[in-house]
Amino acid sequence: MLADLGLFYCALFWGVSFPVMKILVGVYPTCWLLFLRFLAGALMIYVVFHKRINKSFRNDFKGGVIIGVLLFLAATTQTLGLNYIDSGRNAFITSVYVILVPLFLWVIKRKFPGWFTLAAAVICVIGMYLLSGENLGGGVNIGDFLTFLCAIFFAVQIIAISHYTQGSDPITLSCVEFFTLAALSFISSLLFETRTEIINIPTLWGLLFMIFFCTFGCYAIQICAQKYAEPSHATIIMSLESVFGLASGIIFLGEKISFKAGVGCALIFIAVLISELAPLIHKKK
């Protein structure tokens, strides 16, 4: 019960983070925002778990850097996409990574993911068309394209995590991952962005919310909770992030969604559930 509540907490706060990030990207350049968020998150993790991290740092450094590079690519494309599309739309397209993971593993390991997964992929593609189809007449929306790239990078990152967590400390991997992302974001900010101010006081509450609740808090709770929850069961709970993201955008930002786009969102969420429920159904049979 506590593990499920912890994962529900992560899904809720990561979902709410979409409209908060939408506000922040209107003030901060993308890479500078990511630098502030993940540097603070990395420092908080190190302060709390420094003894544990110091013991396994050498063994887990390489894996943490690779995972951090992938998270940097995912977070950057996701945040850039928020500049062009609504937060709810961004949340739902991001959730496509749940479908992509088994498909990528099929290509890499030559293991057929099953007909349920293929059906979920088809439903997901139809949902994405309905969600962004209103923009297809004049070309694909750049925000949709960037967010879909984000889903691809998240899928590859999850596969990398499953590889590097074998015999590694997840806390150390997370800390190195965050520091790597912060360093890459800082370099990218110096090269490609012009900052008007380091910290924007009126939006400081949003930045602190992202650092404490959605970065340090969620990742720490997720690591602990998944020790006691089945992976497929945990992912079903985490897929609620897209639902909370859409609802938060409507409630807090007054975002509007057409009936056609709403059907697309529903199909994507159904595809996510099918892809995660199928292994449980097969196991019970």
N, C-alpha and C positions, 0 to 999 in steps of 0.2 A: 504493500500500500504506500509506504513512504517513497519507494523508488518510482512508482507511477506518479505520485504527486510531484516529485522532483522533476520528472520529464515533462509533466504538464506545465510546471512553472517555466521551464525552458521554452516550450512551444509558445506559451502565452507572451513572455517578454520578448522573445525574438520576433513574434508577430507584431507586437506593439512597436517594436523598434523601426519598422518600415516607415510609418508616418513621421517618426522622430528624425530618422535619417533624411527623409524628404525635406524637412525643415532645415536641417543642418547643411545639406548640400546647396541650399540657397544662400548660405553665408560663407561657408568654408570651401576652398578648392578641394577636390576629391582626395588627392593623395595626402595633402596636409591633414585632412580630417582623419584619414586612416592612421596616419602617423601618431596623432595625439591619442586616438582611441586605443590602439594596440600597444603603444609604448607604455601607457599608464597601466593597461591590463597585465603586461609582462612584468612590470615592476611590482605590482600587487601580488602576482603569483610567486615571484621570487622571494619577496619579503616573508610571505606565509610559509613557503615550502623550501627555503634556501638550503637547509641541511640535507634534505632528500635530493634536491637538484644537484648539489655539489658532488654527491656520491656517484651519480649515474651520468653526469654531464658528458664525459668523453665518449661513452658508449652510444649515447642517444643524440649526439650533436648532428651527425650526418642526416639521420632520418628527420630530425626536427627542421633542418634547413630545407630539405626537399619538400616537406609538407608545407612549410612556411611560404616557399615560392609559389606553390599551387594555390594556397589560400590568398596570397597577394593578388594573383591573377583573377581569382574568383571574386574577391571583395572589390577589386578595382572596377571590373566590368559591371558588377552589380550596382555599385554606387554611381558609376557613370550613367548607367541605364536609368537611374532614378531622376536624372536631369531632364529626361525626355518623356517618361510615362508615369502614370499614377502609382502610388505605393502598393495598392492592392494588386494591380496588374503585375508589378515587379515581383511581388511575393508569390503569385501563382506560377509564373513562368519559371522562377527559381526552383520550385518544387519538382520540376521535371527531372532533376538529378536522381530522384528515387527510381525512375524508369530507366535512366541511362546506365546506372551501375551494373545491373545484370546483363544488359546488352553489351557493354564494354568487356565484361568478364567472359562473355561468350566468344568474343573476338580474340581476347588474350589467351584464355585457357581452353578454348575449343569445347566449352561445356554448354550444351543447349539449355537456355533458361526456362523453357516450358511454354506451352501454348497460352497460358494465362498471361504471362509476361508480354508475349508478342501482341496479344489482344489489347493489353493495357497500353502498349506503345502506340498502337493504331488509334485508340480512343484519345490518347494524349495529344497526338498530332492533330486530330480533328478539333479538339478543344483549343489548341493553340491557334489554329486557323480562325475559329470563331472569335477568339479573344483579340486577335490582332488583324482580323480580316478587313475591318473597316479602313485600315491603312494600306491594304495591298493594292488598291486602285492606283495610287500615286507612288508605289514603291514601298518596300518593307520599312516599317518604322525603325529607326536606328536604336531606339530604346529597347524594343523587343529583341533586336538582333544582339545587342550587348548583354541583355539579361539571359538570353539563351546561351551565349558563350559562357556566362557565369555558371549556368547549370552544368555545362560540360566540364568546366574546371573543378567544380565541386564534386562531380562524379569521379574524376580522376584522383582528386585529393582523398576521397573516401577509400578508393582502392589502395592508394599509397599508405594510408593510415593502417589498413588491415594487414599490409605487408610489414611495416616498420614497428608495429606494436608487439610483434612476436618477440618476447623476451626483453622488452623495453619498458621504461617507466612512463606512463602516459602524462604525468604531471610535468616531467622534464621535457618530453616532446612538445607539450603545449607551450611551455615557457620559451624554448628555443624557437618554436614556430612563430610566436608573437613577436619576439625580438627580430627575427628575420623579416617578417612582414613590415614591422616599423622601420627597419633600416632601408628596405626597398622603397617604401612609401616616401621616406625623407629624401632619398636620392632623386626619385621621380618628381617630387615637388620642387626641388631645386632646379631640375632640368627643364620642366615643362609648365610650371605654374608661377603665377605672380600673386603673392600673398599681400593682402591689404592690412591684415592685423593677425597677430599670433593667436589671441583668444578674444572671442566676442562675448562680452559680459551678458547681454540679454539672452543669449542662447546657451549660456554655461550650464544651466539646469539640464538641457537636453544632452550635452556632452557628458556630464557626470552620470546621467542615467545610462547612457550607452556604455560607459567605462565600467561602472560598478555592477549594474544589474545584468546587462546583456553581453558583457565580455568576461569579466572576472567571475561573477556569480554564476552565470549560466554554464560556462565551460567547466567550472569546478563541480557544480551539482551534476552535470551530465556524466562526467567521468565516474563519480561515486554511484549514481543511480544505475548506470548500465552494468555494474557488477552484480546487481540483483534482479535485472529484468532481461527477458528473452530479447535478442536483437530485433527479430521481426515485430514482436509486440511493442518494443520501444520505438521503432520507426513509425508504426501506426500512430502512436501518440504524438511523435514529433511532427508528423505530416499536418497536424492541426495548425502548425505555424502559418501555413498559407491562408487558412480560414481566418485566423486572428489578424493576419496582415490586411486582408481585404476589409474585414469589419472595422478595424482601427482606422483605415483610410477614410471610410465612409463616416464614421462617428466623429473623429477628431479633425479631419481636414475637409469634410463636406464633399468628398469625391463622389462623383456619380458614375453609375455603371449601366450600360444599355442591357436590354433583355438578351440580345445576341451574345454580348460579352459575358453576361451572367451564366448563360448556358455553357459557354466555353470554360469558365471557371469551374462549374460543376463537373464537367466531363474530365478535366484535369485532376480534380480531387478524387473522382471515382477511379480513374486510372491508377492513381497513387495507392488507393486502398486495395484494388485488385492485385497489384504487384506485390503488396505486402501480406495480404490475406491468403494468397494462393499457396505459399509454402506451409502455412499452418493447416490449411485444408488437406493438402497432400500428406502431411505428417500424421494427421488424425486417421486418414484412410489406411 
